[in-house]
C-alpha cells in the first residue's frame, strides 16, 4: 500500500494532536505544525518565543559530523537574544544507574 506524503503528514498531525489534547493542556498552550529544515524552522519560530527547548542526541565525533546538530545550528544562527535550554535525556542502565557513573 502506497501512502502519499500528505496522507502521512495528516496521520502524524492527527496522532500528535490526540496526544496533545490527552494531556489537558492549559488554555494558553498552543500546538503548531511547521515544515522545513528543523534548525531553520526553530529559528523562525523562536523570534516570538521566550524560551526554546531543544533535545539532543548522544552523538559525538563522526556521528555528529554525519548527522549534523540542530542545537549547534540554533546556537550559531539565533537572530535574537533568548534563553536556550538543551535538554539531554537521562539514560539509565538496567541497574538504574547512569552508564557513565553519577550525573
Order of alpha helices (4+ residues) and beta strands (2+ residues): alpha-alpha-beta-alpha-alpha-beta
